[in-house]
Amino acid sequence: MTKYICTTCGTQTRDLDAAPEQCPICADDRQYVAYEGQAWTTHEALGADHTVKFATDGDVLAFGLEPQFAIDQRSALLKTDAGNIMWECQSLVTDDAVARLEAEGGVDLIVISHPHFYSSLAEWSDALGGVPVLLHDADRDWVQRPHSAIEFWSGDTRRLSDDVTLIRCGGHFPGSTALHWATGPRPGGALFAGDALQVGLDRRVVSFMYSYPNAIPMRTSDVVAMRARLAPYAYEDLYGYTWTRNIIGDATARVAASFDRYLDAVNG
C-alpha cells in the first residue's frame, strides 16, 4: 500500500494498491492534468530531492518547498491569540521543518484555504502531534486522504478568537476560505486570501478566477457575494498564495478598487 502525491497539484492520496489513473483534483476544470500525462511521486521520493525552506515573507515566517514543486504555495506560521496557526499546507514534511516550527512555539491548528492546497495535510497533522486541520465543509468531497484530525466548519464565518476570523469567500471553490487577523502581523491587520483573491504581479491589485491555469473568469455573482462577505473586515495588508505575492499597505482600498475594476470589465 502506498500514499501517492500528484506532481501537478501536490495532493497526497490515501493508501492505495496502485497509483490512480488520474488525480481527481487535477481532472477538475479548475486545475489541469499535465500535458505529458498524469504523474505521481511519494513522500519519501519527494524528500530525496526537496527540502522545506523557511524565510520571512512580508512580516510573517513562511515556508515552502525548494526547489519549487507543484503549485508552489507557501505556508505561514501566524502567532495569534487563537494560538499558533499554520496557514496553508505543503506536500513534504521533514524533521528539520518540524523542529523549526517547534522552536517557534509549535503549531496549535492548521487552516487550509481550499483543495488545491490540501497537499499532505495528514502527514503534517501527525508530525505536529495530531493538531486539528480546519477545512470548509463545502469542499469536503475533495479530501483525498481522510484523517481523524480534520474538522469541517460551515457557514460564512468561523470566529477563532477576538482577533482571528475565517471567512468563506467562495468563488474559486464553494468553500474557498480567507483568514482575517485583525491585529497582526502589523498594526491594521491582514487578510490571508489563498486563491480567492489573486494578487497581481504589480502587488497593487487583485483579481478573481474560477480557474487560474485555464483562465476561466469567476462568475460575477460569486465576486459580488465575496465582496459582501469581506466588507465588514479592514486590513492593512493582504497575503496572496505564494512568495512575495502580497499587498503591503492600503490593502483594503486596493481590494475595493479591484472589485470595481473586475466588475466593470466583465460587465462591459
N, C-alpha and C positions, 0 to 999 in steps of 0.2 A: 504494500500500500504506500502511495506517495502523495504528498501535497504538492501540486504543481503551481507555478507562478507564471501568469501570462506576461510575455516580454513586451507587449504593446501597452497594456494598462497597468501592469504590476500587481494584479489581484491574485491572491492565493486561494486555491480550492480546498475543499475538504479532502480526506484520504480517499484515493481512488486506485483501482487496479491498473488503469491505463490513462494516458493523457486524453482529454476530451478532443473531439474534432474541432470544436470552436469554443472560444471564450464567450459566454452569454453577454458579458458587458461590452465586449468589442463588437459583437454581431449586431448590437443595437445601433440605430441610426444616429445616435449622439456621439458614437465612437467609431472605430473602424478596425477591420482585420488588415494586417499589414499586406502590402502589395505582394510580398514574397510568400504569403500564406501564414496560417496560424503557427506560432512557435511558443514553446514553453521552456522554463528553466525550473530549478528547485531552490529552496532557501540555501542549501549547502553549496550548490554551484554558484549562486549569486554572491555568496560570501567569499568565494575563492578569488574573485576579481573586482569586488566592490568594497568600499568602506562607507561608514557613516561619518560625514564631516559636520562639524559644528562651527558656526560663525554668527556674528551679530548681523541681523538684518533689520534696518531701521533701529528700533530701540528694544528689540527682543532677541533672546538667544534662540537661534534657529538651527535646524539640522536637516540633512538630506543625503542622498547617495552620491558618491564620487567613484568613478565617472558617472555622468548622467544616465539614468535608467528610466524607461517607460515615459510617463507624463512629466516627470521631474518636478512634482510638487515639493515644497519644503514644509516641514513641520515646525512648530514653535512651542517653547515652554513658557506659559503665561502664569506668573506668580500672582494670583488674585486672592481676594477674600473668600472665594469659593474653593480655595486650595490651589495646588499646582496643576494646571490643566495642560495636557499635551494636545495641541490643536493640529489636526490632520495626522496622517499615518504614513509609514514607509513600508517598502516591501522587505527590507532587510533589518534584522535585529542583530547587534553584536554585543559582546560582553563589554567592550570599551564604551559603547554608546550608553548602555545601561548604567555603567559605573559613573559616567559623566552626569547623567540625569540624577543619580542618587547623590552625587556630590553637590548638586544644585538644590537639594532638598527633596528629591524624589518626585513622583507623579501620583496624584490622587485620582485623576479622572482623564480619560481620553474622549475627545469630542471630534467627530469627523463630519465634514460639510456635506458630502454626497458620495454616491457609489464609486465614482472614478478614483476616489482616494481611500477606499476601504483597505486596499493592499493587504498587508499581513497583520490585520488588527488583532487576531487571536494570539499570534506569536508575541506581539508587544504586550498584550494584557498579561499573558503568562509570565513573561520575563520581568515584568514590573510588579509581580506579586498578586496577579488576579484583579487588577484595578478595573472598575466599570468602564464600559465603552458606550457612549451615548450616540444613538442614531435615530433619525426621524422615522416614525412608523410608516409613513407614506412610501418609504423606499425599502421596506423590509424584504421584499421579494428579490432584491438584488444582492443580498448577502450570500456569498459563495461558500463561506466556511462558518456555519452556525457555531456559537460558543456561549457558554453559560454567563460570561461577563457582559454580554450585550444587553443593554437596557434601551428599549424603544420609548420615545416620547411622542406625544401627539399634540395637535393644536397649532396655533400660530406663534406662541411664545412658550419658553420654559425658563423661569427665573431660577438661577442657580445661587444667587446671593444678592445683596444690596447693589453690588457693582456689576454683576455678570448676568446677561440675559441671552438666551438662544432665540433666534428669530427665524421662522420658516419663510424664506424668500420665495420658494417655488421657482417656476420658470424653466431653468435648466433641467432639474428633476423636480417632481412634486414636493419632495422633502428637502430640497436644497436649503442649507442652513448657514446663517451668518452668526458670529459671536460678537456681541456688543460688550465692551469693557469700559464702563463709564468713567473710571478714574485712572486708567493706565493704558499703555505703559508711560505715556506722557500726560501732563495736565491737558484736560479737554477730551481725553478718552480716545478709543479706537474701535473700528469695526473690522473684524476679520471675516472676509467675504467669500473665501473659497472661489468657485467659478460662477457664483450667482451674478456677481458684478465683476467684469473683466477689466483690469487696469490697463489702459493704453500704453503704448511704448513711450509716449511723452510724459507719462506719470502725472498727467493733468486731467485726464478724462477717464470714464469707464464706458463700457458698452455691454450689451446683453445678447446672448446667443443661446438658442436651443442646442445647437451643435457647433462647437468651435472648429474641429478639424474638417467638418463637412460644410461649414459656412451656411448653416440654416438659422435664420434670424429667430429670435424669441417672439412669440405672439404678443401683440400689443396689449391684449387683456392681461397677460401674465406680467408684463412690465408695469402696467398701471397698478395691478394688485401688489406687486413688490414695493412700488413707491409708497403706497398707503401703509404697508406694514412697517416700513423703515421710517416713516415720517415722525414718529414720536421720539426718535433717538438722534442725539447730536454726537459728533465725533470729530476730533481734530485730524486724525489720521485714518487711512484705510489701507489694510494689508491685503494684497492680492494672493494669488495661488502659488507663486514661485518667487525665487530670489530676486530682490530689488524691485519687483512689480508692486510698488507701494505709492500711495499719495500721502506725503508727509506735510501736513499743514493745510488748513482750509478745506478739508476733505468733504464735509457736509455740503458746502456750497458748490463744490466741483461736481459732486454726485447729482445734486439737484439740477445743475445746468446740463449734465449728461443725459438725465431723463428727458429734459425738454428737447435736446438735440436729437436723441434717438426717435422720439415720438413724432417730431416734426418731419424727420427723414422718411420714416416708414409710412406715415400718413399722407405724404405728398405735399 
